[in-house]
Amino acid sequence: MANDILISPLGRSPGAISGMVFALNTLENVQITQVVTVGTHHDDVISSQAALNELFGPLGIGHQTYTIDEYDFSGARSAQQFVTHIGVAVTAAQDAGQPVHVAVTGGRAGMGALAALAASLYGADHLWHLWVPEVIARQGEIDKLPRPLPAAHPSINPVPAGQYAVIPLPFINLRPLHPKLWEAYHAGQLDDLAFPAGTLLAATHDEQMLEYFPAIFPPDMPMKRADRILDIQQKFGRLKKAERDRLFQELGMVLAQSPIGSPKEAQQLVQRAQLQMPPDFLLTAVPEQEDHTGFMVWLKEHQAEINEAIAVAGHVVSQPHVAELLVHKFNKPELDEICLMLNVPQNDLAHDSSVRNLARDLVEYMHRRNRLHELVAVCRIKRPREKWTYAGPDPNADPHTYVILPEHQVFLLHGLAFWLRYRGFGQDVV
């Protein structure tokens, strides 16, 4: 039996969601087992979330809520958050193999339009609208409904009255284009007609579209947001305290727009980091079940590598020296394991069985992506007796073959940068 999931905007009328669940079951023989709603933190929306929990719980229907960092749906910032939060839910369901149904009926009219955009961009299976008479819609606002919600109320379940219609809506599934979009991003050519995916954006000759797309893709951490975090991390060590404090405030606002816990929990995470609290305190700032990006779990699992990278901050690493150590201190299966740990695609490296070629390509790959210090951190953990870095420039090295590792950073910034580059963010260094 398929675990169909319904993803929908939520406003002040919980029946827009419950009605869709009942109507899909009756008209389309679709049994929704899980519902995800996305809304603001307006008091009436929070009440609607609670009412749906009361209604769906006894029916065995799961209900998960995503809340954007806005009290009302009132601007470009809330629109971008709304699209990406729906996208996170769509992507998670697709990755889990669940049939994905997106509804456009709940919330404000603009929310429905953005839900349709999310269905296309992130790849839903079905897009629906629920029609009911205006009188039923007016009576369905949360302040007009009894609590707990009565399942027989026509504004909660319009099926018994027979006054409803489920309308399938057309959309274009762009999910198959995602690999090409990443390829164009890494090359800095999202607006280049030479790239197949770039054609989709550049051919519109719409500057607003070219700016909007990196702000909403991928949904859990859009390119524009990720690039700004990487920029903050790179600048941070060279700034004075007042400038660092300003960047931390900006980082808090960036993370509050991302589904790393609730907006309040994301702010708390940044505040703890700003106070230089130990990593163990950072790791408890956001409950893992509230983090829809997977960042907190990743941070906990890679704590040792992050600390090791901080320990060698300011050191110098010679690319030929690291490559040579890899050849002599690791065999092919061990290098394959390191590639897996660092999320390095094997098809981007040497295809033959030569350890030397694999080591050379791995060092070059990590250097091009500003990740060489991550490779060194892993190597120091696995082979701690070897000299992987220098306290100053290596006099025997070509001056063009070594890079200075990042200066000391706080644990959170370093962890964010590791996580983002691990996932493929950041353009290649030419």
Backbone torsions as a table, in degrees:
resi	resn	phi	psi	omega
1	MET	NA	129.1	-178.6
2	ALA	-71.8	140.5	176.6
3	ASN	-94.6	75.2	-176.7
4	ASP	-65.3	140.0	-179.4
5	ILE	-120.2	138.0	176.1
6	LEU	-108.8	126.9	179.1
7	ILE	-117.9	127.6	-171.2
8	SER	-150.6	148.7	166.8
9	PRO	-64.4	154.2	176.9
10	LEU	-133.3	127.7	174.7
11	GLY	-116.1	-130.0	-176.7
12	ARG	-94.0	0.0	-176.8
13	SER	-118.4	94.6	-179.0
14	PRO	-62.6	-23.7	-179.6
15	GLY	-65.6	-20.0	176.3
16	ALA	-62.9	-28.5	179.3
17	ILE	-91.5	-50.1	-179.2
18	SER	-62.7	-38.3	178.6
19	GLY	-61.5	-38.2	178.3
20	MET	-66.2	-40.2	179.1
21	VAL	-60.6	-49.0	-178.9
22	PHE	-67.2	-40.0	-177.5
23	ALA	-68.5	-40.5	178.4
24	LEU	-62.6	-38.1	179.3
25	ASN	-65.8	-39.8	-176.5
26	THR	-77.1	-47.7	-172.7
27	LEU	-88.7	-35.3	-173.0
28	GLU	-110.9	-0.6	-177.8
29	ASN	56.3	37.8	177.7
30	VAL	-104.5	120.0	-179.8
31	GLN	-97.1	103.4	178.4
32	ILE	-77.2	124.4	179.1
33	THR	-106.3	-13.5	-179.9
34	GLN	-146.1	139.9	178.8
35	VAL	-124.2	135.2	172.3
36	VAL	-119.9	125.6	177.3
37	THR	-115.8	145.7	179.8
38	VAL	-124.6	126.1	-179.4
39	GLY	-155.2	-178.3	176.8
40	THR	-84.0	-178.9	174.7
41	HIS	-101.3	32.6	170.9
42	HIS	-62.8	144.8	-176.3
43	ASP	-56.1	-42.4	-179.0
44	ASP	-67.4	-33.2	178.2
45	VAL	-69.6	-41.8	177.2
46	ILE	-61.7	-40.0	177.1
47	SER	-64.2	-38.3	178.6
48	SER	-65.7	-38.2	176.4
49	GLN	-59.7	-47.2	-179.1
50	ALA	-63.6	-39.4	-179.6
51	ALA	-64.1	-40.3	178.4
52	LEU	-66.9	-35.4	175.1
53	ASN	-59.0	-44.2	179.9
54	GLU	-64.4	-36.1	-177.6
55	LEU	-75.9	-46.7	-172.6
56	PHE	-78.1	-29.8	-176.6
57	GLY	-52.3	-55.6	179.8
58	PRO	-64.2	-19.8	-179.8
59	LEU	-87.5	-2.6	-179.7
60	GLY	75.5	22.4	179.7
61	ILE	-104.3	122.0	178.1
62	GLY	-72.5	147.4	179.1
63	HIS	-136.0	118.1	178.3
64	GLN	-115.9	138.2	-176.9
65	THR	-115.8	136.7	171.4
66	TYR	-114.5	132.3	-177.8
67	THR	-121.8	126.0	177.9
68	ILE	-81.8	161.6	-174.7
69	ASP	-83.3	52.7	-179.9
70	GLU	-147.1	146.7	176.6
71	TYR	-82.2	-27.4	178.0
72	ASP	-142.6	161.1	-179.7
73	PHE	-86.4	92.9	-163.9
74	SER	-137.5	14.1	-179.7
75	GLY	-177.5	-178.3	-177.0
76	ALA	-62.5	-36.5	-178.9
77	ARG	-63.3	-45.0	179.4
78	SER	-68.3	-34.1	178.8
79	ALA	-64.3	-43.8	179.7
80	GLN	-65.2	-43.3	177.5
81	GLN	-61.2	-41.2	-177.3
82	PHE	-62.6	-47.1	179.6
83	VAL	-60.5	-45.7	-175.3
84	THR	-70.2	-34.5	178.5
85	HIS	-66.1	-40.4	174.8
86	ILE	-64.4	-39.2	179.4
87	GLY	-62.2	-38.1	177.4
88	VAL	-60.7	-44.3	-179.8
89	ALA	-66.0	-42.3	179.2
90	VAL	-62.5	-46.9	-177.4
91	THR	-63.2	-43.9	180.0
92	ALA	-62.2	-41.2	179.6
93	ALA	-67.4	-41.8	178.6
94	GLN	-62.7	-43.1	179.9
95	ASP	-64.2	-29.1	178.8
96	ALA	-85.4	-1.3	179.2
97	GLY	77.4	21.0	179.9
98	GLN	-89.7	138.3	170.9
99	PRO	-63.5	128.6	-172.1
100	VAL	-108.2	122.2	175.6
101	HIS	-112.9	125.4	176.4
102	VAL	-110.4	132.9	178.7
103	ALA	-111.1	149.5	-177.2
104	VAL	-114.0	3.7	-169.5
105	THR	-80.5	-35.1	-174.5
106	GLY	-73.7	158.2	175.0
107	GLY	72.5	-167.1	179.7
108	ARG	-70.1	162.3	-178.0
109	ALA	-59.6	-38.0	179.2
110	GLY	-62.9	-31.4	178.4
111	MET	-65.0	-38.4	178.7
112	GLY	-63.2	-41.2	178.1
113	ALA	-62.8	-40.9	179.7
114	LEU	-71.2	-32.7	175.5
115	ALA	-63.7	-39.1	177.4
116	ALA	-65.2	-40.4	176.4
117	LEU	-60.8	-43.9	180.0
118	ALA	-63.5	-39.4	179.0
119	ALA	-59.8	-38.9	179.5
120	SER	-74.4	-50.2	-173.1
121	LEU	-66.8	-41.3	-173.9
122	TYR	-98.9	-12.1	169.8
123	GLY	93.0	66.2	172.6
124	ALA	-79.2	170.9	175.7
125	ASP	-96.8	-31.7	-178.1
126	HIS	-143.9	148.2	176.6
127	LEU	-129.3	126.6	-171.5
128	TRP	-130.2	152.4	168.1
129	HIS	-127.6	137.7	177.4
130	LEU	-104.6	121.3	175.6
131	TRP	-100.6	132.6	170.4
132	VAL	-137.5	158.0	176.8
133	PRO	-58.8	151.9	-176.3
134	GLU	-58.9	-36.0	-178.2
135	VAL	-64.4	-38.3	177.4
136	ILE	-67.6	-39.4	179.4
137	ALA	-64.2	-41.8	-178.6
138	ARG	-65.4	-36.2	-178.3
139	GLN	-78.8	-3.7	-174.1
140	GLY	-94.3	3.3	178.4
141	GLU	-70.0	146.0	-169.2
142	ILE	-58.9	-33.3	-178.6
143	ASP	-77.4	-6.4	177.7
144	LYS	-104.1	-2.9	-174.9
145	LEU	-102.2	146.2	174.2
146	PRO	-74.4	156.5	175.8
147	ARG	-123.3	139.6	-4.3
148	PRO	-67.2	160.6	-176.7
149	LEU	-62.1	126.8	176.4
150	PRO	-80.9	123.9	-176.4
151	ALA	-63.5	-19.4	-179.0
152	ALA	-87.9	-6.7	-178.9
153	HIS	-66.5	132.1	-176.2
154	PRO	-61.6	-25.7	177.9
155	SER	-79.6	-13.0	176.5
156	ILE	-100.7	-39.1	178.7
157	ASN	-138.4	96.3	-177.3
158	PRO	-78.9	-2.9	-173.6
159	VAL	-62.4	-49.7	-177.9
160	PRO	-57.8	-36.3	-179.6
161	ALA	-75.7	-17.3	178.2
162	GLY	73.4	12.5	-177.4
163	GLN	-105.1	74.3	-178.6
164	TYR	-164.9	164.6	174.0
165	ALA	-153.2	138.3	174.6
166	VAL	-101.6	122.0	-174.3
167	ILE	-112.2	115.9	175.2
168	PRO	-72.8	135.1	-177.4
169	LEU	-110.7	143.1	178.8
170	PRO	-76.4	147.4	174.4
171	PHE	-159.6	165.8	-179.6
172	ILE	-112.9	122.7	180.0
173	ASN	-82.3	108.9	-178.5
174	LEU	-95.0	5.4	-177.4
175	ARG	-56.6	-38.7	178.8
176	PRO	-61.6	-18.4	179.8
177	LEU	-84.4	-8.3	-173.8
178	HIS	-55.6	-44.2	178.5
179	PRO	-59.3	-38.1	179.2
180	LYS	-69.3	-34.6	177.1
181	LEU	-64.7	-39.4	176.8
182	TRP	-65.7	-40.1	179.5
183	GLU	-60.2	-44.3	179.3
184	ALA	-66.5	-38.1	179.2
185	TYR	-62.4	-47.3	-178.2
186	HIS	-61.4	-31.4	179.8
187	ALA	-87.3	-1.8	-177.3
188	GLY	67.7	30.9	-173.6
189	GLN	-127.2	37.4	-179.7
190	LEU	-61.5	-25.6	-178.9
191	ASP	-104.1	18.3	-177.1
192	ASP	-95.8	124.4	-179.4
193	LEU	-66.2	-16.1	179.5
194	ALA	-70.8	-19.7	178.7
195	PHE	-94.8	131.6	-178.9
196	PRO	-54.1	-44.0	-179.6
197	ALA	-72.6	-34.4	178.5
198	GLY	-63.3	-29.8	178.0
199	THR	-56.5	-39.2	-178.3
200	LEU	-59.7	-37.6	-178.4
201	LEU	-89.3	-47.4	-174.0
202	ALA	-68.3	-33.1	-177.4
203	ALA	-66.7	-17.4	178.3
204	THR	-74.2	-19.0	-175.5
205	HIS	52.5	33.9	-176.5
206	ASP	-113.6	103.9	-177.9
207	GLU	-62.2	-33.0	180.0
208	GLN	-64.5	-40.3	178.5
209	MET	-65.0	-41.5	-179.8
210	LEU	-64.4	-31.0	177.5
211	GLU	-82.2	-33.2	-173.4
212	TYR	-75.6	-37.8	-174.9
213	PHE	-58.6	-50.1	179.4
214	PRO	-64.9	-12.1	178.5
215	ALA	-87.3	-7.1	-177.6
216	ILE	-131.3	2.7	-178.9
217	PHE	-134.3	135.9	-11.7
218	PRO	-70.2	165.8	-166.8
219	PRO	-68.3	-39.1	-174.6
220	ASP	-74.9	-26.3	176.6
221	MET	-152.8	86.3	-176.6
222	PRO	-58.8	154.5	-175.9
223	MET	-54.6	-44.2	-177.6
224	LYS	-63.2	-41.9	-179.7
225	ARG	-68.9	-42.6	179.4
226	ALA	-63.7	-43.4	179.5
227	ASP	-62.8	-35.3	178.6
228	ARG	-68.5	-39.1	177.0
229	ILE	-63.0	-43.9	178.2
230	LEU	-62.6	-37.7	178.1
231	ASP	-65.1	-42.7	177.5
232	ILE	-61.2	-44.3	-178.4
233	GLN	-62.4	-39.1	-177.8
234	GLN	-72.1	-34.1	-177.8
235	LYS	-81.8	-26.2	-164.6
236	PHE	-55.6	-45.5	-174.9
237	GLY	-67.0	-16.8	-177.0
238	ARG	-97.6	1.4	-172.4
239	LEU	-103.3	159.8	174.9
240	LYS	-80.9	168.5	-172.4
241	LYS	-57.5	-44.9	-177.3
242	ALA	-61.0	-39.9	179.3
243	GLU	-71.2	-35.7	176.8
244	ARG	-63.9	-41.6	178.6
245	ASP	-60.7	-40.3	178.9
246	ARG	-64.4	-41.7	179.2
247	LEU	-66.8	-34.9	177.3
248	PHE	-65.4	-37.4	176.0
249	GLN	-62.5	-41.5	177.7
250	GLU	-65.5	-40.6	178.4
251	LEU	-60.6	-40.1	177.6
252	GLY	-60.1	-41.1	179.5
253	MET	-69.2	-36.9	179.0
254	VAL	-64.4	-47.0	-177.8
255	LEU	-70.9	-29.6	178.5
256	ALA	-65.7	-24.1	177.4
257	GLN	-83.6	-9.7	-178.3
258	SER	-101.1	152.5	-178.1
259	PRO	-80.0	42.8	172.0
260	ILE	-87.5	80.8	-173.2
261	GLY	73.6	-168.6	176.1
262	SER	-75.1	162.5	176.2
263	PRO	-54.0	-39.0	179.7
264	LYS	-65.5	-41.5	-180.0
265	GLU	-67.9	-37.0	178.1
266	ALA	-65.3	-40.5	177.3
267	GLN	-64.3	-40.0	178.9
268	GLN	-63.0	-38.4	177.4
269	LEU	-59.0	-46.4	-179.0
270	VAL	-67.8	-40.6	179.1
271	GLN	-61.2	-41.2	178.2
272	ARG	-63.9	-39.6	178.7
273	ALA	-66.0	-41.0	-179.6
274	GLN	-62.8	-31.0	178.3
275	LEU	-83.4	6.0	178.5
276	GLN	59.1	35.4	176.9
277	MET	-68.3	151.5	179.6
278	PRO	-60.1	155.3	-178.6
279	PRO	-53.5	-35.2	-178.6
280	ASP	-59.9	-33.2	178.1
281	PHE	-74.2	-34.0	177.1
282	LEU	-65.1	-40.3	-174.1
283	LEU	-69.0	-13.9	178.4
284	THR	-102.8	2.7	-177.0
285	ALA	-69.2	-33.3	-177.6
286	VAL	-125.8	119.9	175.5
287	PRO	-59.7	136.8	-176.2
288	GLU	-57.4	-35.4	-178.0
289	GLN	-71.1	-15.8	179.5
290	GLU	-93.7	-8.1	-179.0
291	ASP	-93.0	110.8	-177.1
292	HIS	-91.1	6.2	179.3
293	THR	-104.5	-20.1	-175.4
294	GLY	84.8	3.1	-175.7
295	PHE	-65.0	-43.6	-175.3
296	MET	-65.7	-39.1	176.4
297	VAL	-64.8	-44.3	179.6
298	TRP	-61.1	-42.3	-178.4
299	LEU	-61.1	-41.8	179.6
300	LYS	-66.5	-41.6	-177.2
301	GLU	-69.5	-26.7	-175.3
302	HIS	-111.8	22.9	-177.9
303	GLN	-58.8	-41.0	-177.2
304	ALA	-63.9	-44.4	-179.2
305	GLU	-65.1	-38.9	179.9
306	ILE	-64.4	-45.6	178.6
307	ASN	-62.7	-36.6	179.8
308	GLU	-67.3	-39.1	178.5
309	ALA	-65.5	-37.8	177.3
310	ILE	-65.4	-35.6	-177.7
311	ALA	-64.5	-29.6	-178.8
312	VAL	-100.4	13.6	-179.2
313	ALA	-59.0	136.5	-180.0
314	GLY	87.9	-10.3	178.0
315	HIS	-78.0	170.5	179.8
316	VAL	-114.9	141.0	178.7
317	VAL	-127.1	131.6	177.7
318	SER	-92.5	124.3	-179.7
319	GLN	-61.3	-48.0	178.2
320	PRO	-60.9	-36.3	-179.3
321	HIS	-65.6	-45.0	179.1
322	VAL	-63.0	-44.4	179.9
323	ALA	-60.2	-40.4	-179.1
324	GLU	-67.1	-40.4	177.3
325	LEU	-63.9	-38.4	178.0
326	LEU	-60.3	-41.0	-178.8
327	VAL	-63.2	-42.7	-172.4
328	HIS	-89.8	-18.9	-173.8
329	LYS	-110.9	-7.3	-179.6
330	PHE	-134.5	146.8	172.4
331	ASN	-97.0	179.7	-175.4
332	LYS	-61.0	-49.6	179.0
333	PRO	-59.5	-35.3	179.6
334	GLU	-69.9	-37.6	176.0
335	LEU	-67.5	-37.3	175.6
336	ASP	-60.9	-38.7	179.1
337	GLU	-65.8	-40.2	177.8
338	ILE	-63.3	-41.7	177.3
339	CYS	-59.5	-41.9	179.4
340	LEU	-64.8	-43.0	179.6
341	MET	-60.9	-37.5	-175.8
342	LEU	-94.5	4.5	179.2
343	ASN	58.2	46.3	177.4
344	VAL	-97.8	117.4	-179.3
345	PRO	-64.2	127.0	-177.9
346	GLN	-63.6	-30.2	-178.3
347	ASN	-72.5	-7.2	175.0
348	ASP	-91.8	-2.2	-178.1
349	LEU	-114.2	-174.1	-177.5
350	ALA	-60.6	137.8	-177.1
351	HIS	-92.0	-13.1	-179.4
352	ASP	-85.6	-177.6	-174.8
353	SER	-92.2	6.5	-176.3
354	SER	-72.8	123.3	176.8
355	VAL	-64.8	-37.8	-178.5
356	ARG	-63.0	-45.3	179.8
357	ASN	-66.7	-38.8	178.6
358	LEU	-64.3	-43.4	179.2
359	ALA	-62.4	-44.6	179.5
360	ARG	-60.7	-47.3	-177.8
361	ASP	-66.8	-36.0	-179.9
362	LEU	-64.9	-44.4	178.9
363	VAL	-63.1	-44.7	-179.6
364	GLU	-64.9	-41.4	179.1
365	TYR	-59.5	-47.4	-177.9
366	MET	-68.7	-36.1	178.9
367	HIS	-65.0	-43.8	-178.6
368	ARG	-61.0	-24.9	-176.7
369	ARG	-106.0	17.3	-179.8
370	ASN	57.0	36.0	-176.4
371	ARG	-121.0	12.9	-175.0
372	LEU	-61.2	-34.5	179.4
373	HIS	-65.8	-27.4	176.4
374	GLU	-67.9	-43.0	177.7
375	LEU	-61.2	-45.1	-179.9
376	VAL	-62.3	-40.0	-179.8
377	ALA	-60.8	-43.7	179.0
378	VAL	-65.5	-42.2	-179.8
379	CYS	-64.1	-38.1	179.0
380	ARG	-64.7	-33.3	177.7
381	ILE	-70.9	-42.6	-175.8
382	LYS	-78.7	-32.8	-179.4
383	ARG	-132.2	72.2	-172.0
384	PRO	-68.0	-17.7	-177.3
385	ARG	-82.8	-13.4	-177.5
386	GLU	-84.3	152.6	178.9
387	LYS	-91.9	96.0	-175.9
388	TRP	-88.5	-23.1	-176.7
389	THR	-133.5	170.3	177.9
390	TYR	-123.2	146.8	176.9
391	ALA	-72.1	-22.0	176.7
392	GLY	-144.9	-179.1	-178.8
393	PRO	-57.7	140.0	177.7
394	ASP	-76.3	116.3	-176.7
395	PRO	-64.7	-20.6	-178.7
396	ASN	-93.0	-2.2	-176.0
397	ALA	-96.4	149.6	171.0
398	ASP	-62.2	130.2	-176.7
399	PRO	-60.7	-15.2	179.7
400	HIS	-93.9	1.8	-174.4
401	THR	-110.8	8.7	175.0
402	TYR	-124.7	155.4	179.2
403	VAL	-129.8	148.3	177.1
404	ILE	-83.5	127.5	178.7
405	LEU	-69.6	157.7	-176.8
406	PRO	-59.8	148.6	175.7
407	GLU	-67.7	170.5	-177.4
408	HIS	-58.0	131.6	177.5
409	GLN	-126.6	156.9	173.6
410	VAL	-67.4	159.1	-172.9
411	PHE	-59.5	-43.0	-177.0
412	LEU	-63.9	-47.5	-179.2
413	LEU	-62.4	-43.0	178.9
414	HIS	-63.6	-42.9	179.5
415	GLY	-63.0	-41.9	177.8
416	LEU	-61.5	-44.5	-179.4
417	ALA	-64.2	-43.4	176.5
418	PHE	-57.3	-50.0	-175.5
419	TRP	-62.1	-43.6	-177.7
420	LEU	-66.8	-43.7	179.9
421	ARG	-70.5	-33.5	175.0
422	TYR	-58.8	-36.7	-178.9
423	ARG	-84.3	-4.6	175.3
424	GLY	105.7	7.7	178.5
425	PHE	-78.8	159.1	-179.1
426	GLY	94.2	130.0	-178.7
427	GLN	-78.0	153.4	179.8
428	ASP	-63.6	146.5	175.2
429	VAL	-86.6	124.4	-178.5
430	VAL	-86.1	NA	NA
